[in-house]
């Protein structure tokens, strides 16, 4: 029998990546853009971020086929002044736009010590940490913020009016694992609840409210309601500020004006939205060497990490982990055992005519399950 876990059949990362590229190109994505999106999916899946990984492929394919994203990507610089620039994404694939924006921020930082790129008219871009880590390639500190379609209610409210508005920070270090914080401002990403609804699983109490503003364990009811902000008023406050920094600063949509990347229809078959989402991002790169010697900075980061790891763990915990460590552990494990791919994703690939690729995933999974 194929090796299974709660998310599906496992396959090697490169097989999944090749299959995703082929499916995206078949749907109409230009080869270079398909490659960027597929890479972001596989990276997220390898790091255990299944809500933003390859399991998003069916929704992306549906929106691409519905001409919900502008292709080829027409992202271009609208204005530039010193170390700051404004980039218009033109309604194209968010991963492509965000990659260009962070690379520009790094180039600006190389000249000015700090680079900031405000992005308007972009789209869903997957996991924020994927772009923050691009700054690490140049030994720079990376910061990424994005607004998103409404998912959480303001503190004390029952209507979803703000996105979970994810953000990520990547810090250069001497550590074998990238030091990266990648979180949203809801208790969990809405993608996790969508995944639970698709698999017929309950969600923990405290994740979401139903349509009447009551805590619920019913994933379907949660999709009709609203996510709960992390840490109550604190998560709400951060989401509000990120909307200001990512959406309002760039002149993009904000609050309830940001449209969802995919229609969430809990009582009917999903139908993709085609209107531009109006997502805004803010990409910041900081050249550490412009402030202090880079190696001294890295040494101090490692010293802080060593101090935390050496601390006494609380009851129920084996050790203290630092930002990026759980994802690093997942990456190592899944590089050996494969990426989980839900059966629905394989079925969709077969329906698209990619039988050989889907069959290869199953063959690899069968080999992994053999004694």
C-alpha positions as MATLAB code, in Angstrom:
seq = 'XXXXXXXXXXXXXXXXXXXXXXXXXXXXXXXXXXXXXXXXXXXXXXXXXXXXXXXXXXXXXXXXXXXXXXXXXXXXXXXXXXXXXXXXXXXXXXXXXXXXXXXXXXXXXXXXXXXXXXXXXXXXXXXXXXXXXXXXXXXXXXXXXXXXXXXXXXXXXXXXXXXXXXXXXXXXXXXXXXXXXXXXXXXXXXXXXXXXXXXXXXXXXXXXXXXXXXXXXXXXXXXXXXXXXXXXXXXXXXXXXXXXXXXXXXXXXXXXXXXXXXXXXXXXXXXXXXXXXXXXXXXXXXXXXXXXXXXXXXXXXXXXXXXXXXXXXXXXXXXXXXXXXXXXXXXXXXXXXXXXXXXXXXXXXXXXXXXXXXXXXXXXXXXXXXX';
ca = [
       0.000    0.000    0.000;
       1.197    3.584   -0.615;
       2.699    5.269    2.436;
       0.097    7.615    3.881;
      -0.132   10.299    6.518;
      -2.914   12.741    7.395;
      -2.175   14.806    4.301;
      -1.753   12.130    1.636;
       0.704   10.154   -0.471;
       4.416   10.994   -0.213;
       6.696   11.715   -3.160;
      10.193   13.026   -3.746;
      10.503   16.797   -3.837;
      11.930   16.960   -7.362;
       9.137   14.744   -8.699;
       6.526   17.021   -7.135;
       8.292   20.105   -8.442;
       8.459   18.772  -12.019;
       4.829   17.741  -11.875;
       3.763   21.142  -10.546;
       5.713   22.965  -13.265;
       4.100   20.807  -15.950;
       0.612   21.371  -14.532;
       1.097   25.141  -14.234;
       2.443   25.400  -17.775;
      -0.426   23.252  -19.049;
      -2.850   25.682  -17.426;
      -1.214   28.636  -19.181;
       1.590   29.899  -16.929;
       4.802   30.939  -18.719;
       7.639   28.452  -18.021;
       9.739   30.841  -15.927;
       6.745   31.846  -13.802;
       5.594   28.233  -13.406;
       9.077   27.412  -12.111;
       8.969   30.148   -9.446;
       5.511   29.142   -8.200;
       6.360   25.429   -8.161;
       9.577   26.129   -6.256;
       7.685   28.130   -3.621;
       5.162   25.298   -3.247;
       7.816   22.604   -2.839;
       9.830   24.761   -0.429;
       6.769   25.263    1.786;
       5.847   21.572    1.653;
       9.398   20.510    2.542;
       9.311   22.812    5.570;
       6.013   21.366    6.785;
       3.930   24.383    5.756;
       1.369   22.255    3.911;
      -1.234   25.021    3.929;
       0.968   27.001    1.509;
       2.568   24.108   -0.329;
       1.776   21.830   -3.241;
      -1.727   21.177   -1.935;
      -2.601   24.683   -3.190;
      -1.955   23.560   -6.755;
      -5.606   22.808   -7.697;
      -6.737   26.285   -6.617;
      -3.902   27.937   -8.545;
      -4.650   25.942  -11.680;
      -8.335   26.822  -11.499;
      -7.634   30.542  -11.196;
      -4.986   30.508  -13.943;
      -7.400   28.776  -16.325;
     -10.070   31.335  -15.451;
      -7.601   34.098  -16.394;
      -7.636   35.306  -12.802;
      -3.998   36.408  -12.971;
      -2.302   38.560  -15.598;
       0.282   36.623  -17.614;
       3.042   37.114  -18.347;
       3.786   39.015  -15.145;
       4.101   42.727  -15.879;
       5.542   43.881  -12.532;
       7.430   47.133  -13.014;
       8.998   49.922  -10.981;
       6.737   52.972  -10.790;
       8.927   55.208   -8.619;
      12.307   55.113   -6.915;
      13.950   57.490   -4.461;
      17.191   56.556   -2.751;
      16.734   53.224   -1.026;
      12.966   52.982   -1.489;
      10.934   52.009   -4.536;
       7.331   51.371   -5.553;
       6.600   48.297   -7.665;
       3.302   47.653   -9.448;
       2.560   43.924   -9.730;
       0.006   44.335  -12.517;
      -2.245   41.650  -11.044;
       0.215   38.873  -11.892;
       1.293   35.806   -9.930;
       2.260   36.938   -6.443;
       5.316   34.694   -6.157;
       6.835   36.235   -9.278;
       6.091   39.795   -8.183;
       7.368   39.219   -4.630;
      10.592   37.619   -5.896;
      11.317   40.644   -8.088;
      10.474   42.994   -5.222;
      12.781   41.330   -2.680;
      15.616   41.087   -5.198;
      15.219   44.814   -5.871;
      15.200   45.532   -2.121;
      18.485   43.621   -1.759;
      20.044   45.565   -4.658;
      18.939   48.848   -3.086;
      20.381   47.784    0.271;
      23.715   47.009   -1.383;
      23.862   50.667   -2.475;
      22.148   52.402    0.442;
      22.540   50.067    3.426;
      18.783   49.475    3.476;
      16.324   48.815    0.686;
      12.532   48.949    0.906;
      10.154   48.048   -1.903;
       6.475   48.855   -1.549;
       4.318   46.673   -3.807;
       0.798   47.312   -5.077;
      -1.577   45.322   -7.287;
      -0.077   41.952   -6.382;
      -1.649   38.598   -5.498;
      -1.463   35.645   -3.132;
       2.204   34.645   -2.874;
       2.290   31.592   -0.619;
       4.625   31.505    2.386;
       6.226   34.840    3.332;
       9.415   33.235    4.647;
      10.312   32.057    1.135;
      10.959   35.673    0.137;
      12.542   36.810    3.403;
      15.154   34.055    3.000;
      16.191   35.468   -0.394;
      17.975   38.249    1.513;
      20.078   35.622    3.290;
      21.637   34.714   -0.073;
      23.405   38.094    0.105;
      24.040   37.926    3.873;
      21.348   40.523    4.485;
      18.476   40.686    6.911;
      15.098   40.278    5.168;
      11.659   41.483    6.270;
       8.441   40.687    4.393;
       4.912   41.893    5.084;
       1.747   41.357    3.082;
      -1.911   42.078    3.526;
      -4.511   39.509    2.526;
      -8.220   39.022    1.982;
     -10.418   39.421    5.092;
     -10.059   36.521    7.512;
     -10.093   37.914   11.059;
     -12.405   40.206   12.966;
     -11.222   43.287   14.837;
     -10.833   42.673   18.557;
     -14.327   42.561   20.037;
     -15.976   42.195   16.619;
     -17.650   39.311   14.783;
     -17.094   40.346   11.134;
     -13.963   39.445    9.164;
     -12.582   42.778    8.021;
      -8.807   42.299    8.076;
      -6.563   39.717    6.522;
      -4.361   37.483    8.648;
      -1.641   39.675    7.082;
       1.444   37.429    7.331;
       4.954   38.638    7.980;
       8.410   37.087    8.057;
      11.902   38.021    9.228;
      15.083   36.216    8.153;
      18.325   36.865   10.048;
      21.865   36.008    8.866;
      23.647   33.601   11.201;
      26.281   30.893   11.455;
      23.607   28.305   12.231;
      23.027   25.292    9.948;
      19.321   26.134    9.941;
      18.055   29.448    8.566;
      16.884   31.710   11.374;
      13.445   32.697   10.085;
      10.170   33.705   11.692;
       7.189   33.252    9.344;
       3.760   33.781   10.890;
       0.334   35.236   10.278;
      -1.677   37.220   12.813;
      -4.476   34.697   13.139;
      -4.153   31.686   15.435;
      -3.737   29.621   12.251;
      -3.790   30.371    8.538;
      -7.199   30.007    6.886;
      -5.623   27.436    4.563;
      -5.350   25.045    7.516;
      -9.090   25.354    8.133;
      -9.861   24.882    4.434;
      -7.690   21.760    4.512;
      -9.535   20.444    7.572;
     -12.897   21.080    5.889;
     -11.772   19.236    2.763;
     -10.635   16.272    4.860;
     -13.712   16.284    7.121;
     -11.710   16.956   10.295;
     -12.646   19.114   13.272;
     -10.472   22.053   14.238;
      -9.322   22.897   17.787;
     -11.425   25.301   19.791;
      -9.855   28.752   19.701;
      -8.993   28.711   16.007;
     -12.135   30.340   14.647;
     -15.631   31.707   15.231;
     -18.766   30.671   13.361;
     -21.027   33.081   11.486;
     -22.604   34.236   14.760;
     -19.279   34.977   16.419;
     -19.198   31.851   18.597;
     -16.128   29.596   19.012;
     -16.454   26.480   16.839;
     -14.686   23.189   16.103;
     -16.581   22.792   12.804;
     -14.194   23.692    9.969;
     -17.049   24.322    7.535;
     -18.777   26.654    9.998;
     -15.446   28.405   10.533;
     -15.182   29.133    6.809;
     -18.559   30.882    7.056;
     -17.324   32.807   10.083;
     -13.963   34.330   10.948;
     -10.525   33.328   12.176;
      -9.450   34.372   15.645;
      -6.517   36.760   15.915;
      -3.497   35.451   17.786;
      -3.084   36.908   21.282;
      -6.404   38.761   21.055;
      -5.989   42.510   20.681;
      -2.252   42.153   20.001;
      -2.686   40.062   16.866;
      -5.475   42.366   15.714;
      -3.232   45.397   16.233;
      -0.359   43.879   14.247;
      -2.715   42.916   11.395;
      -4.023   46.486   11.340;
      -0.521   47.964   11.143;
       0.598   45.569    8.411;
      -2.415   46.631    6.364;
      -1.133   50.197    6.734;
       2.461   49.260    5.834;
       1.715   46.822    3.008;
      -1.617   47.942    1.605;
      -2.161   51.620    2.302;
       1.482   52.704    1.891;
       1.691   51.173   -1.588;
      -1.702   52.489   -2.696;
      -3.029   48.943   -2.983;
      -6.289   47.559   -1.590;
      -6.701   47.175    2.175;
      -9.123   45.799    4.758;
     -12.232   44.301    3.158;
     -11.121   45.695   -0.206;
      -8.559   42.894   -0.691;
     -10.197   40.091   -2.660;
      -9.732   36.392   -1.948;
      -7.486   34.419   -4.317;
      -9.971   31.549   -4.414;
     -13.716   31.448   -3.855;
     -14.561   29.649   -0.629;
     -17.956   28.117   -1.251;
     -18.817   25.638    1.478;
     -22.228   24.648    0.108;
     -21.372   24.446   -3.599;
     -18.453   23.506   -5.863;
     -15.630   26.034   -5.649;
     -15.598   28.638   -8.400;
     -12.458   30.737   -8.888;
     -12.544   34.496   -8.643;
     -11.124   36.391  -11.589;
     -11.018   39.988  -10.378;
      -7.568   41.374   -9.414;
      -6.983   40.858   -5.708;
      -5.197   44.141   -5.021;
      -2.755   42.627   -2.519;
       0.014   44.879   -1.163;
       3.457   43.864    0.105;
       6.411   45.524    1.770;
       9.876   44.014    1.225;
      12.814   45.275    3.273;
      16.458   44.244    3.082;
      19.090   45.482    5.545;
      22.818   45.259    4.858;
      24.079   44.311    8.316;
      27.635   45.277    7.371;
      26.493   48.886    6.991;
      25.776   48.908   10.731;
      28.376   46.560   12.249;
      30.762   43.794   11.117;
      28.691   40.976    9.644;
      30.602   38.180   11.390;
      30.177   39.888   14.767;
      26.434   40.070   14.146;
      26.284   36.388   13.190;
      28.307   35.440   16.268;
      25.887   37.291   18.540;
      22.872   35.634   16.887;
      24.466   32.239   17.522;
      25.236   33.246   21.108;
      21.581   34.167   21.683;
      20.432   30.890   20.130;
      22.880   28.877   22.264;
      21.611   30.620   25.397;
      17.998   29.788   24.569;
      18.752   26.180   23.679;
      20.651   25.692   26.936;
      17.711   26.889   29.003;
      15.546   24.509   31.027;
      12.513   23.276   29.039;
       9.033   23.531   30.504;
       6.983   20.493   31.451;
       5.827   18.718   28.287;
       8.701   20.001   26.141;
      11.929   18.186   25.289;
      13.900   21.303   24.413;
      13.659   24.970   23.505;
      13.519   25.652   19.770;
      14.334   28.890   17.974;
      12.568   30.490   14.978;
      13.064   28.415   11.844;
      14.152   25.257   13.677;
      10.853   23.323   13.366;
      10.760   24.051    9.630;
      14.415   23.017    9.313;
      13.689   19.705   11.040;
      10.700   19.119    8.768;
      12.857   19.903    5.725;
      15.425   17.287    6.741;
      12.759   14.665    7.451;
      10.748   15.271    4.286;
      13.861   15.362    2.117;
      14.289   11.740    3.217;
      10.696   10.538    3.336;
       9.020   12.703    0.700;
       6.417   15.450    0.479;
       2.795   14.606    1.396;
       0.478   15.035   -1.600;
      -3.263   14.763   -1.012;
      -5.160   12.207   -3.125;
      -7.344   15.030   -4.471;
      -4.244   16.704   -5.917;
      -3.158   13.494   -7.651;
      -6.678   12.998   -9.017;
      -6.688   16.560  -10.349;
      -3.350   15.991  -12.082;
      -4.642   12.838  -13.709;
      -7.766   14.686  -14.849;
      -5.470   17.271  -16.442;
      -3.827   14.503  -18.464;
      -0.645   14.271  -16.373;
      -1.135   10.555  -15.762;
       2.538    9.610  -15.964;
       3.561   12.125  -13.335;
       0.805   11.165  -10.926;
       1.641    7.493  -11.431;
       5.305    8.233  -10.683;
       4.278    9.777   -7.359;
       2.376    6.620   -6.481;
       5.295    4.370   -7.516;
       7.684    6.363   -5.325;
       5.255    6.148   -2.434;
       4.963    2.387   -2.897;
       8.756    2.040   -2.787;
       8.901    4.045    0.451;
       6.302    1.791    2.079;
       8.157   -1.430    1.225;
       9.961   -3.101    4.141;
];
